[in-house]
Amino acid sequence: MADQVIPHFQNSSGHDSVAIGAREFMCIGAKPPFDHPHIFLDMGSENEVVCPYCSTLYKFDATLQATESSPADCSWAPVAA
């Protein structure tokens, strides 16, 4: 698992749902410093999952790259120190 990057997504803007290009990802809730514990979510064979912390509905969209989201402002990447 260390050889791959796990995409991170957030929903600071409060969208009803977020389309993402990954079935396995981390939800951080909102942009830091207002994020919740970063939790790993796995859709498995389903096409959507709800985060148990922030209730964001994530929907899989095969037309997006693994780190992309729609709306685009929901993708998040940590800033290197």
PDB file of N, CA, C and O in Angstrom:
ATOM      1  N   MET A   1       0.821  -1.184   0.000  1.00  0.00           N
ATOM      2  CA  MET A   1       0.000   0.000   0.000  1.00  0.00           C
ATOM      3  C   MET A   1       0.865   1.249   0.000  1.00  0.00           C
ATOM      4  O   MET A   1       0.417   2.295  -0.469  1.00  0.00           O
ATOM      5  N   ALA A   2       2.072   1.178   0.502  1.00  0.00           N
ATOM      6  CA  ALA A   2       2.932   2.344   0.565  1.00  0.00           C
ATOM      7  C   ALA A   2       3.376   2.815  -0.812  1.00  0.00           C
ATOM      8  O   ALA A   2       3.876   3.932  -0.947  1.00  0.00           O
ATOM      9  N   ASP A   3       3.206   1.993  -1.825  1.00  0.00           N
ATOM     10  CA  ASP A   3       3.641   2.368  -3.161  1.00  0.00           C
ATOM     11  C   ASP A   3       2.576   3.118  -3.953  1.00  0.00           C
ATOM     12  O   ASP A   3       2.789   3.435  -5.123  1.00  0.00           O
ATOM     13  N   GLN A   4       1.432   3.405  -3.332  1.00  0.00           N
ATOM     14  CA  GLN A   4       0.403   4.155  -4.039  1.00  0.00           C
ATOM     15  C   GLN A   4      -0.131   5.275  -3.157  1.00  0.00           C
ATOM     16  O   GLN A   4      -0.112   5.181  -1.930  1.00  0.00           O
ATOM     17  N   VAL A   5      -0.604   6.326  -3.797  1.00  0.00           N
ATOM     18  CA  VAL A   5      -1.144   7.472  -3.084  1.00  0.00           C
ATOM     19  C   VAL A   5      -2.649   7.279  -2.924  1.00  0.00           C
ATOM     20  O   VAL A   5      -3.339   6.933  -3.883  1.00  0.00           O
ATOM     21  N   ILE A   6      -3.150   7.500  -1.726  1.00  0.00           N
ATOM     22  CA  ILE A   6      -4.586   7.409  -1.489  1.00  0.00           C
ATOM     23  C   ILE A   6      -5.168   8.815  -1.640  1.00  0.00           C
ATOM     24  O   ILE A   6      -4.778   9.725  -0.908  1.00  0.00           O
ATOM     25  N   PRO A   7      -6.098   9.002  -2.582  1.00  0.00           N
ATOM     26  CA  PRO A   7      -6.679  10.332  -2.777  1.00  0.00           C
ATOM     27  C   PRO A   7      -7.442  10.793  -1.529  1.00  0.00           C
ATOM     28  O   PRO A   7      -8.035   9.987  -0.811  1.00  0.00           O
ATOM     29  N   HIS A   8      -7.412  12.099  -1.292  1.00  0.00           N
ATOM     30  CA  HIS A   8      -8.120  12.718  -0.172  1.00  0.00           C
ATOM     31  C   HIS A   8      -9.160  13.684  -0.728  1.00  0.00           C
ATOM     32  O   HIS A   8      -8.903  14.401  -1.695  1.00  0.00           O
ATOM     33  N   PHE A   9     -10.329  13.694  -0.111  1.00  0.00           N
ATOM     34  CA  PHE A   9     -11.398  14.596  -0.532  1.00  0.00           C
ATOM     35  C   PHE A   9     -12.016  15.262   0.687  1.00  0.00           C
ATOM     36  O   PHE A   9     -11.954  14.730   1.795  1.00  0.00           O
ATOM     37  N   GLN A  10     -12.616  16.433   0.473  1.00  0.00           N
ATOM     38  CA  GLN A  10     -13.263  17.193   1.538  1.00  0.00           C
ATOM     39  C   GLN A  10     -14.478  17.915   0.960  1.00  0.00           C
ATOM     40  O   GLN A  10     -14.645  17.988  -0.257  1.00  0.00           O
ATOM     41  N   ASN A  11     -15.314  18.442   1.831  1.00  0.00           N
ATOM     42  CA  ASN A  11     -16.533  19.106   1.381  1.00  0.00           C
ATOM     43  C   ASN A  11     -16.775  20.385   2.182  1.00  0.00           C
ATOM     44  O   ASN A  11     -17.849  20.569   2.754  1.00  0.00           O
ATOM     45  N   SER A  12     -15.785  21.258   2.219  1.00  0.00           N
ATOM     46  CA  SER A  12     -15.913  22.522   2.946  1.00  0.00           C
ATOM     47  C   SER A  12     -17.061  23.373   2.430  1.00  0.00           C
ATOM     48  O   SER A  12     -17.654  24.138   3.190  1.00  0.00           O
ATOM     49  N   SER A  13     -17.380  23.250   1.158  1.00  0.00           N
ATOM     50  CA  SER A  13     -18.422  24.079   0.543  1.00  0.00           C
ATOM     51  C   SER A  13     -19.831  23.563   0.797  1.00  0.00           C
ATOM     52  O   SER A  13     -20.801  24.254   0.487  1.00  0.00           O
ATOM     53  N   GLY A  14     -19.965  22.364   1.355  1.00  0.00           N
ATOM     54  CA  GLY A  14     -21.268  21.828   1.706  1.00  0.00           C
ATOM     55  C   GLY A  14     -22.118  21.362   0.534  1.00  0.00           C
ATOM     56  O   GLY A  14     -23.338  21.528   0.549  1.00  0.00           O
ATOM     57  N   HIS A  15     -21.491  20.782  -0.473  1.00  0.00           N
ATOM     58  CA  HIS A  15     -22.225  20.263  -1.636  1.00  0.00           C
ATOM     59  C   HIS A  15     -23.106  19.082  -1.217  1.00  0.00           C
ATOM     60  O   HIS A  15     -22.782  18.364  -0.271  1.00  0.00           O
ATOM     61  N   ASP A  16     -24.217  18.887  -1.924  1.00  0.00           N
ATOM     62  CA  ASP A  16     -25.117  17.769  -1.638  1.00  0.00           C
ATOM     63  C   ASP A  16     -24.423  16.430  -1.854  1.00  0.00           C
ATOM     64  O   ASP A  16     -24.626  15.487  -1.089  1.00  0.00           O
ATOM     65  N   SER A  17     -23.612  16.352  -2.888  1.00  0.00           N
ATOM     66  CA  SER A  17     -22.835  15.145  -3.164  1.00  0.00           C
ATOM     67  C   SER A  17     -21.571  15.550  -3.911  1.00  0.00           C
ATOM     68  O   SER A  17     -21.479  16.641  -4.472  1.00  0.00           O
ATOM     69  N   VAL A  18     -20.602  14.642  -3.903  1.00  0.00           N
ATOM     70  CA  VAL A  18     -19.324  14.892  -4.556  1.00  0.00           C
ATOM     71  C   VAL A  18     -19.004  13.689  -5.430  1.00  0.00           C
ATOM     72  O   VAL A  18     -18.953  12.560  -4.940  1.00  0.00           O
ATOM     73  N   ALA A  19     -18.790  13.920  -6.712  1.00  0.00           N
ATOM     74  CA  ALA A  19     -18.369  12.857  -7.631  1.00  0.00           C
ATOM     75  C   ALA A  19     -16.851  12.760  -7.569  1.00  0.00           C
ATOM     76  O   ALA A  19     -16.154  13.774  -7.610  1.00  0.00           O
ATOM     77  N   ILE A  20     -16.343  11.537  -7.469  1.00  0.00           N
ATOM     78  CA  ILE A  20     -14.903  11.324  -7.374  1.00  0.00           C
ATOM     79  C   ILE A  20     -14.486  10.186  -8.297  1.00  0.00           C
ATOM     80  O   ILE A  20     -15.307   9.350  -8.677  1.00  0.00           O
ATOM     81  N   GLY A  21     -13.209  10.161  -8.652  1.00  0.00           N
ATOM     82  CA  GLY A  21     -12.695   9.149  -9.561  1.00  0.00           C
ATOM     83  C   GLY A  21     -12.026   7.980  -8.872  1.00  0.00           C
ATOM     84  O   GLY A  21     -11.253   7.257  -9.500  1.00  0.00           O
ATOM     85  N   ALA A  22     -12.306   7.777  -7.593  1.00  0.00           N
ATOM     86  CA  ALA A  22     -11.698   6.678  -6.841  1.00  0.00           C
ATOM     87  C   ALA A  22     -12.766   5.951  -6.038  1.00  0.00           C
ATOM     88  O   ALA A  22     -13.737   6.557  -5.585  1.00  0.00           O
ATOM     89  N   ARG A  23     -12.581   4.664  -5.867  1.00  0.00           N
ATOM     90  CA  ARG A  23     -13.502   3.896  -5.013  1.00  0.00           C
ATOM     91  C   ARG A  23     -12.935   3.735  -3.599  1.00  0.00           C
ATOM     92  O   ARG A  23     -13.675   3.456  -2.656  1.00  0.00           O
ATOM     93  N   GLU A  24     -11.619   3.914  -3.460  1.00  0.00           N
ATOM     94  CA  GLU A  24     -10.952   3.861  -2.161  1.00  0.00           C
ATOM     95  C   GLU A  24     -10.280   5.207  -1.949  1.00  0.00           C
ATOM     96  O   GLU A  24      -9.513   5.661  -2.798  1.00  0.00           O
ATOM     97  N   PHE A  25     -10.564   5.849  -0.816  1.00  0.00           N
ATOM     98  CA  PHE A  25     -10.074   7.213  -0.599  1.00  0.00           C
ATOM     99  C   PHE A  25     -10.175   7.590   0.872  1.00  0.00           C
ATOM    100  O   PHE A  25     -10.718   6.843   1.686  1.00  0.00           O
ATOM    101  N   MET A  26      -9.644   8.755   1.192  1.00  0.00           N
ATOM    102  CA  MET A  26      -9.739   9.302   2.539  1.00  0.00           C
ATOM    103  C   MET A  26     -10.680  10.499   2.500  1.00  0.00           C
ATOM    104  O   MET A  26     -10.572  11.355   1.622  1.00  0.00           O
ATOM    105  N   CYS A  27     -11.602  10.553   3.456  1.00  0.00           N
ATOM    106  CA  CYS A  27     -12.430  11.742   3.637  1.00  0.00           C
ATOM    107  C   CYS A  27     -11.855  12.503   4.817  1.00  0.00           C
ATOM    108  O   CYS A  27     -11.603  11.929   5.877  1.00  0.00           O
ATOM    109  N   ILE A  28     -11.650  13.805   4.625  1.00  0.00           N
ATOM    110  CA  ILE A  28     -11.143  14.634   5.718  1.00  0.00           C
ATOM    111  C   ILE A  28     -12.207  15.609   6.207  1.00  0.00           C
ATOM    112  O   ILE A  28     -11.958  16.376   7.137  1.00  0.00           O
ATOM    113  N   GLY A  29     -13.387  15.591   5.595  1.00  0.00           N
ATOM    114  CA  GLY A  29     -14.504  16.424   6.030  1.00  0.00           C
ATOM    115  C   GLY A  29     -14.449  17.822   5.471  1.00  0.00           C
ATOM    116  O   GLY A  29     -15.256  18.185   4.614  1.00  0.00           O
ATOM    117  N   ALA A  30     -13.503  18.616   5.949  1.00  0.00           N
ATOM    118  CA  ALA A  30     -13.328  20.005   5.524  1.00  0.00           C
ATOM    119  C   ALA A  30     -11.836  20.299   5.449  1.00  0.00           C
ATOM    120  O   ALA A  30     -11.010  19.528   5.937  1.00  0.00           O
ATOM    121  N   LYS A  31     -11.509  21.419   4.834  1.00  0.00           N
ATOM    122  CA  LYS A  31     -10.099  21.798   4.748  1.00  0.00           C
ATOM    123  C   LYS A  31      -9.561  22.089   6.148  1.00  0.00           C
ATOM    124  O   LYS A  31     -10.259  22.671   6.979  1.00  0.00           O
ATOM    125  N   PRO A  32      -8.313  21.679   6.404  1.00  0.00           N
ATOM    126  CA  PRO A  32      -7.702  21.984   7.700  1.00  0.00           C
ATOM    127  C   PRO A  32      -7.699  23.493   7.945  1.00  0.00           C
ATOM    128  O   PRO A  32      -7.501  24.254   6.998  1.00  0.00           O
ATOM    129  N   PRO A  33      -7.900  23.932   9.124  1.00  0.00           N
ATOM    130  CA  PRO A  33      -7.867  23.207  10.393  1.00  0.00           C
ATOM    131  C   PRO A  33      -9.237  22.688  10.846  1.00  0.00           C
ATOM    132  O   PRO A  33      -9.382  22.279  11.998  1.00  0.00           O
ATOM    133  N   PHE A  34     -10.218  22.696   9.985  1.00  0.00           N
ATOM    134  CA  PHE A  34     -11.574  22.287  10.361  1.00  0.00           C
ATOM    135  C   PHE A  34     -11.897  20.848   9.953  1.00  0.00           C
ATOM    136  O   PHE A  34     -13.063  20.455   9.937  1.00  0.00           O
ATOM    137  N   ASP A  35     -10.872  20.066   9.625  1.00  0.00           N
ATOM    138  CA  ASP A  35     -11.063  18.690   9.182  1.00  0.00           C
ATOM    139  C   ASP A  35     -11.447  17.778  10.344  1.00  0.00           C
ATOM    140  O   ASP A  35     -11.151  18.059  11.505  1.00  0.00           O
ATOM    141  N   HIS A  36     -12.117  16.675   9.997  1.00  0.00           N
ATOM    142  CA  HIS A  36     -12.400  15.643  10.992  1.00  0.00           C
ATOM    143  C   HIS A  36     -11.309  14.578  10.872  1.00  0.00           C
ATOM    144  O   HIS A  36     -10.473  14.667   9.973  1.00  0.00           O
ATOM    145  N   PRO A  37     -11.293  13.579  11.749  1.00  0.00           N
ATOM    146  CA  PRO A  37     -10.289  12.517  11.594  1.00  0.00           C
ATOM    147  C   PRO A  37     -10.317  11.974  10.170  1.00  0.00           C
ATOM    148  O   PRO A  37     -11.388  11.693   9.631  1.00  0.00           O
ATOM    149  N   HIS A  38      -9.166  11.829   9.574  1.00  0.00           N
ATOM    150  CA  HIS A  38      -9.077  11.356   8.195  1.00  0.00           C
ATOM    151  C   HIS A  38      -9.380   9.867   8.176  1.00  0.00           C
ATOM    152  O   HIS A  38      -8.639   9.063   8.741  1.00  0.00           O
ATOM    153  N   ILE A  39     -10.484   9.508   7.517  1.00  0.00           N
ATOM    154  CA  ILE A  39     -10.898   8.112   7.533  1.00  0.00           C
ATOM    155  C   ILE A  39     -10.887   7.521   6.132  1.00  0.00           C
ATOM    156  O   ILE A  39     -11.209   8.183   5.145  1.00  0.00           O
ATOM    157  N   PHE A  40     -10.509   6.261   6.084  1.00  0.00           N
ATOM    158  CA  PHE A  40     -10.452   5.524   4.830  1.00  0.00           C
ATOM    159  C   PHE A  40     -11.840   4.990   4.512  1.00  0.00           C
ATOM    160  O   PHE A  40     -12.468   4.341   5.348  1.00  0.00           O
ATOM    161  N   LEU A  41     -12.318   5.265   3.304  1.00  0.00           N
ATOM    162  CA  LEU A  41     -13.608   4.746   2.841  1.00  0.00           C
ATOM    163  C   LEU A  41     -13.377   3.899   1.598  1.00  0.00           C
ATOM    164  O   LEU A  41     -12.541   4.230   0.757  1.00  0.00           O
ATOM    165  N   ASP A  42     -14.116   2.815   1.488  1.00  0.00           N
ATOM    166  CA  ASP A  42     -13.997   1.894   0.365  1.00  0.00           C
ATOM    167  C   ASP A  42     -15.401   1.587  -0.147  1.00  0.00           C
ATOM    168  O   ASP A  42     -16.214   1.013   0.578  1.00  0.00           O
ATOM    169  N   MET A  43     -15.689   1.964  -1.390  1.00  0.00           N
ATOM    170  CA  MET A  43     -17.006   1.715  -1.972  1.00  0.00           C
ATOM    171  C   MET A  43     -17.215   0.253  -2.340  1.00  0.00           C
ATOM    172  O   MET A  43     -18.353  -0.188  -2.506  1.00  0.00           O
ATOM    173  N   GLY A  44     -16.133  -0.500  -2.469  1.00  0.00           N
ATOM    174  CA  GLY A  44     -16.257  -1.882  -2.915  1.00  0.00           C
ATOM    175  C   GLY A  44     -16.870  -1.917  -4.302  1.00  0.00           C
ATOM    176  O   GLY A  44     -16.395  -1.228  -5.205  1.00  0.00           O
ATOM    177  N   SER A  45     -17.911  -2.703  -4.486  1.00  0.00           N
ATOM    178  CA  SER A  45     -18.563  -2.794  -5.793  1.00  0.00           C
ATOM    179  C   SER A  45     -19.703  -1.793  -5.943  1.00  0.00           C
ATOM    180  O   SER A  45     -20.330  -1.717  -6.999  1.00  0.00           O
ATOM    181  N   GLU A  46     -19.972  -1.028  -4.895  1.00  0.00           N
ATOM    182  CA  GLU A  46     -21.030  -0.013  -4.946  1.00  0.00           C
ATOM    183  C   GLU A  46     -20.528   1.225  -5.690  1.00  0.00           C
ATOM    184  O   GLU A  46     -19.333   1.354  -5.958  1.00  0.00           O
ATOM    185  N   ASN A  47     -21.436   2.123  -6.017  1.00  0.00           N
ATOM    186  CA  ASN A  47     -21.069   3.353  -6.725  1.00  0.00           C
ATOM    187  C   ASN A  47     -21.161   4.586  -5.851  1.00  0.00           C
ATOM    188  O   ASN A  47     -20.937   5.696  -6.335  1.00  0.00           O
ATOM    189  N   GLU A  48     -21.487   4.424  -4.568  1.00  0.00           N
ATOM    190  CA  GLU A  48     -21.527   5.568  -3.670  1.00  0.00           C
ATOM    191  C   GLU A  48     -21.343   5.120  -2.232  1.00  0.00           C
ATOM    192  O   GLU A  48     -21.569   3.961  -1.886  1.00  0.00           O
ATOM    193  N   VAL A  49     -20.927   6.070  -1.405  1.00  0.00           N
ATOM    194  CA  VAL A  49     -20.730   5.813   0.018  1.00  0.00           C
ATOM    195  C   VAL A  49     -20.929   7.138   0.755  1.00  0.00           C
ATOM    196  O   VAL A  49     -20.634   8.207   0.220  1.00  0.00           O
ATOM    197  N   VAL A  50     -21.429   7.055   1.984  1.00  0.00           N
ATOM    198  CA  VAL A  50     -21.620   8.228   2.829  1.00  0.00           C
ATOM    199  C   VAL A  50     -20.574   8.203   3.934  1.00  0.00           C
ATOM    200  O   VAL A  50     -20.382   7.181   4.593  1.00  0.00           O
ATOM    201  N   CYS A  51     -19.898   9.329   4.135  1.00  0.00           N
ATOM    202  CA  CYS A  51     -18.922   9.421   5.217  1.00  0.00           C
ATOM    203  C   CYS A  51     -19.662   9.418   6.557  1.00  0.00           C
ATOM    204  O   CYS A  51     -20.574  10.221   6.755  1.00  0.00           O
ATOM    205  N   PRO A  52     -19.283   8.526   7.479  1.00  0.00           N
ATOM    206  CA  PRO A  52     -19.976   8.467   8.771  1.00  0.00           C
ATOM    207  C   PRO A  52     -19.696   9.668   9.681  1.00  0.00           C
ATOM    208  O   PRO A  52     -20.430   9.890  10.643  1.00  0.00           O
ATOM    209  N   TYR A  53     -18.654  10.439   9.394  1.00  0.00           N
ATOM    210  CA  TYR A  53     -18.349  11.620  10.215  1.00  0.00           C
ATOM    211  C   TYR A  53     -19.096  12.856   9.740  1.00  0.00           C
ATOM    212  O   TYR A  53     -19.743  13.531  10.541  1.00  0.00           O
ATOM    213  N   CYS A  54     -19.017  13.164   8.446  1.00  0.00           N
ATOM    214  CA  CYS A  54     -19.559  14.432   7.947  1.00  0.00           C
ATOM    215  C   CYS A  54     -20.797  14.269   7.073  1.00  0.00           C
ATOM    216  O   CYS A  54     -21.394  15.258   6.648  1.00  0.00           O
ATOM    217  N   SER A  55     -21.181  13.036   6.808  1.00  0.00           N
ATOM    218  CA  SER A  55     -22.374  12.715   6.007  1.00  0.00           C
ATOM    219  C   SER A  55     -22.281  13.159   4.549  1.00  0.00           C
ATOM    220  O   SER A  55     -23.307  13.281   3.880  1.00  0.00           O
ATOM    221  N   THR A  56     -21.082  13.400   4.050  1.00  0.00           N
ATOM    222  CA  THR A  56     -20.918  13.713   2.630  1.00  0.00           C
ATOM    223  C   THR A  56     -21.191  12.456   1.808  1.00  0.00           C
ATOM    224  O   THR A  56     -20.672  11.381   2.112  1.00  0.00           O
ATOM    225  N   LEU A  57     -22.004  12.597   0.770  1.00  0.00           N
ATOM    226  CA  LEU A  57     -22.285  11.505  -0.147  1.00  0.00           C
ATOM    227  C   LEU A  57     -21.271  11.569  -1.281  1.00  0.00           C
ATOM    228  O   LEU A  57     -21.240  12.534  -2.044  1.00  0.00           O
ATOM    229  N   TYR A  58     -20.449  10.544  -1.384  1.00  0.00           N
ATOM    230  CA  TYR A  58     -19.464  10.441  -2.461  1.00  0.00           C
ATOM    231  C   TYR A  58     -19.987   9.462  -3.504  1.00  0.00           C
ATOM    232  O   TYR A  58     -20.446   8.369  -3.173  1.00  0.00           O
ATOM    233  N   LYS A  59     -19.911   9.870  -4.771  1.00  0.00           N
ATOM    234  CA  LYS A  59     -20.368   9.036  -5.882  1.00  0.00           C
ATOM    235  C   LYS A  59     -19.212   8.784  -6.838  1.00  0.00           C
ATOM    236  O   LYS A  59     -18.511   9.715  -7.233  1.00  0.00           O
ATOM    237  N   PHE A  60     -19.015   7.526  -7.207  1.00  0.00           N
ATOM    238  CA  PHE A  60     -17.949   7.170  -8.134  1.00  0.00           C
ATOM    239  C   PHE A  60     -18.302   7.635  -9.540  1.00  0.00           C
ATOM    240  O   PHE A  60     -19.423   7.432 -10.007  1.00  0.00           O
ATOM    241  N   ASP A  61     -17.327   8.266 -10.220  1.00  0.00           N
ATOM    242  CA  ASP A  61     -17.488   8.715 -11.605  1.00  0.00           C
ATOM    243  C   ASP A  61     -16.260   8.242 -12.377  1.00  0.00           C
ATOM    244  O   ASP A  61     -15.166   8.776 -12.195  1.00  0.00           O
ATOM    245  N   ALA A  62     -16.438   7.250 -13.230  1.00  0.00           N
ATOM    246  CA  ALA A  62     -15.327   6.645 -13.966  1.00  0.00           C
ATOM    247  C   ALA A  62     -14.680   7.603 -14.960  1.00  0.00           C
ATOM    248  O   ALA A  62     -13.591   7.314 -15.456  1.00  0.00           O
ATOM    249  N   THR A  63     -15.313   8.730 -15.267  1.00  0.00           N
ATOM    250  CA  THR A  63     -14.718   9.691 -16.207  1.00  0.00           C
ATOM    251  C   THR A  63     -13.682  10.587 -15.525  1.00  0.00           C
ATOM    252  O   THR A  63     -12.956  11.316 -16.202  1.00  0.00           O
ATOM    253  N   LEU A  64     -13.609  10.539 -14.197  1.00  0.00           N
ATOM    254  CA  LEU A  64     -12.647  11.353 -13.452  1.00  0.00           C
ATOM    255  C   LEU A  64     -11.399  10.543 -13.137  1.00  0.00           C
ATOM    256  O   LEU A  64     -11.470   9.327 -12.963  1.00  0.00           O
ATOM    257  N   GLN A  65     -10.256  11.218 -13.064  1.00  0.00           N
ATOM    258  CA  GLN A  65      -9.022  10.591 -12.595  1.00  0.00           C
ATOM    259  C   GLN A  65      -9.162  10.328 -11.091  1.00  0.00           C
ATOM    260  O   GLN A  65     -10.012  10.930 -10.436  1.00  0.00           O
ATOM    261  N   ALA A  66      -8.340   9.441 -10.547  1.00  0.00           N
ATOM    262  CA  ALA A  66      -8.456   9.027  -9.148  1.00  0.00           C
ATOM    263  C   ALA A  66      -8.414  10.191  -8.158  1.00  0.00           C
ATOM    264  O   ALA A  66      -9.072  10.134  -7.118  1.00  0.00           O
ATOM    265  N   THR A  67      -7.662  11.230  -8.458  1.00  0.00           N
ATOM    266  CA  THR A  67      -7.542  12.356  -7.533  1.00  0.00           C
ATOM    267  C   THR A  67      -8.458  13.523  -7.887  1.00  0.00           C
ATOM    268  O   THR A  67      -8.386  14.576  -7.252  1.00  0.00           O
ATOM    269  N   GLU A  68      -9.311  13.356  -8.880  1.00  0.00           N
ATOM    270  CA  GLU A  68     -10.209  14.437  -9.307  1.00  0.00           C
ATOM    271  C   GLU A  68     -11.579  14.311  -8.650  1.00  0.00           C
ATOM    272  O   GLU A  68     -12.018  13.226  -8.271  1.00  0.00           O
ATOM    273  N   SER A  69     -12.238  15.464  -8.531  1.00  0.00           N
ATOM    274  CA  SER A  69     -13.594  15.488  -7.999  1.00  0.00           C
ATOM    275  C   SER A  69     -14.424  16.485  -8.797  1.00  0.00           C
ATOM    276  O   SER A  69     -13.894  17.351  -9.493  1.00  0.00           O
ATOM    277  N   SER A  70     -15.713  16.341  -8.678  1.00  0.00           N
ATOM    278  CA  SER A  70     -16.648  17.305  -9.250  1.00  0.00           C
ATOM    279  C   SER A  70     -17.720  17.542  -8.205  1.00  0.00           C
ATOM    280  O   SER A  70     -18.499  16.639  -7.897  1.00  0.00           O
ATOM    281  N   PRO A  71     -17.769  18.744  -7.656  1.00  0.00           N
ATOM    282  CA  PRO A  71     -17.021  19.956  -7.934  1.00  0.00           C
ATOM    283  C   PRO A  71     -15.522  19.812  -7.641  1.00  0.00           C
ATOM    284  O   PRO A  71     -15.106  19.106  -6.722  1.00  0.00           O
ATOM    285  N   ALA A  72     -14.744  20.504  -8.454  1.00  0.00           N
ATOM    286  CA  ALA A  72     -13.279  20.382  -8.386  1.00  0.00           C
ATOM    287  C   ALA A  72     -12.695  20.846  -7.062  1.00  0.00           C
ATOM    288  O   ALA A  72     -11.604  20.413  -6.691  1.00  0.00           O
ATOM    289  N   ASP A  73     -13.392  21.718  -6.337  1.00  0.00           N
ATOM    290  CA  ASP A  73     -12.838  22.233  -5.083  1.00  0.00           C
ATOM    291  C   ASP A  73     -12.871  21.211  -3.944  1.00  0.00           C
ATOM    292  O   ASP A  73     -12.457  21.524  -2.828  1.00  0.00           O
ATOM    293  N   CYS A  74     -13.351  20.012  -4.204  1.00  0.00           N
ATOM    294  CA  CYS A  74     -13.434  18.987  -3.149  1.00  0.00           C
ATOM    295  C   CYS A  74     -12.214  18.073  -3.101  1.00  0.00           C
ATOM    296  O   CYS A  74     -12.083  17.286  -2.164  1.00  0.00           O
ATOM    297  N   SER A  75     -11.323  18.156  -4.077  1.00  0.00           N
ATOM    298  CA  SER A  75     -10.062  17.410  -4.017  1.00  0.00           C
ATOM    299  C   SER A  75      -9.146  18.108  -3.035  1.00  0.00           C
ATOM    300  O   SER A  75      -9.159  19.335  -2.938  1.00  0.00           O
ATOM    301  N   TRP A  76      -8.349  17.340  -2.305  1.00  0.00           N
ATOM    302  CA  TRP A  76      -7.423  17.930  -1.346  1.00  0.00           C
ATOM    303  C   TRP A  76      -6.113  17.161  -1.366  1.00  0.00           C
ATOM    304  O   TRP A  76      -6.104  15.933  -1.447  1.00  0.00           O
ATOM    305  N   ALA A  77      -5.027  17.881  -1.293  1.00  0.00           N
ATOM    306  CA  ALA A  77      -3.704  17.275  -1.208  1.00  0.00           C
ATOM    307  C   ALA A  77      -2.916  17.985  -0.124  1.00  0.00           C
ATOM    308  O   ALA A  77      -2.913  19.215  -0.074  1.00  0.00           O
ATOM    309  N   PRO A  78      -2.250  17.241   0.743  1.00  0.00           N
ATOM    310  CA  PRO A  78      -1.451  17.879   1.800  1.00  0.00           C
ATOM    311  C   PRO A  78      -0.334  18.715   1.210  1.00  0.00           C
ATOM    312  O   PRO A  78       0.236  18.373   0.173  1.00  0.00           O
ATOM    313  N   VAL A  79      -0.034  19.793   1.869  1.00  0.00           N
ATOM    314  CA  VAL A  79       1.043  20.675   1.419  1.00  0.00           C
ATOM    315  C   VAL A  79       2.353  20.178   2.022  1.00  0.00           C
ATOM    316  O   VAL A  79       2.437  19.947   3.228  1.00  0.00           O
ATOM    317  N   ALA A  80       3.360  20.016   1.191  1.00  0.00           N
ATOM    318  CA  ALA A  80       4.665  19.547   1.665  1.00  0.00           C
ATOM    319  C   ALA A  80       5.305  20.623   2.538  1.00  0.00           C
ATOM    320  O   ALA A  80       5.211  21.814   2.241  1.00  0.00           O
ATOM    321  N   ALA A  81       5.946  20.199   3.595  1.00  0.00           N
ATOM    322  CA  ALA A  81       6.573  21.149   4.525  1.00  0.00           C
ATOM    323  C   ALA A  81       7.831  21.728   3.967  1.00  0.00           C
ATOM    324  O   ALA A  81       8.480  22.543   4.623  1.00  0.00           O
TER     325      ALA A  81
END
